[in-house]
Amino acid sequence: MADISKMIDNGDLKTNVGSVLPFHDAVKAHEMLEGKLEHAKGRIVLKVVD
């Protein structure tokens, strides 16, 4: 994990995050994955901690 964190910090590793949802919206995130709900192109991230 430390290596990955270092790569992100250095800009060597980039991710495309399309949506960030609170953990209590996990069902909605799953529906987005299934194509039942539209979402921005990219990863769907569940935020666990504020």
C-alpha positions in Angstrom: 0.0 0.0 0.0 2.8 2.4 0.8 4.2 1.9 -2.7 0.8 2.6 -4.3 0.4 5.7 -2.1 3.8 7.0 -3.2 3.0 6.4 -6.9 -0.3 8.4 -6.5 1.5 11.2 -4.7 4.2 11.4 -7.4 1.5 11.4 -10.2 2.8 8.1 -11.6 -0.6 6.4 -11.0 -3.9 8.1 -11.9 -7.4 6.9 -11.4 -10.6 8.0 -13.0 -13.3 8.5 -10.3 -16.7 9.1 -11.7 -18.8 9.0 -8.6 -18.2 9.2 -4.8 -21.1 8.0 -2.7 -21.5 7.6 1.1 -21.4 4.1 2.4 -25.1 4.1 3.1 -25.8 4.5 -0.6 -24.1 1.1 -1.4 -27.4 -0.2 -3.0 -27.4 2.9 -5.3 -23.7 2.2 -6.2 -24.6 -1.4 -7.1 -27.5 -0.2 -9.3 -25.1 2.1 -11.1 -22.7 -0.8 -11.7 -25.6 -2.9 -13.1 -26.6 -0.1 -15.5 -29.9 0.6 -13.8 -28.8 4.1 -12.9 -26.7 6.5 -14.9 -23.4 7.7 -13.5 -20.3 9.6 -14.8 -17.7 7.6 -16.6 -15.1 6.2 -14.1 -14.9 4.3 -10.9 -17.7 4.3 -8.3 -16.2 4.9 -4.9 -18.0 4.3 -1.5 -16.8 6.8 1.1 -16.6 4.9 4.4 -15.3 7.7 6.7 -15.9 11.4 6.7 
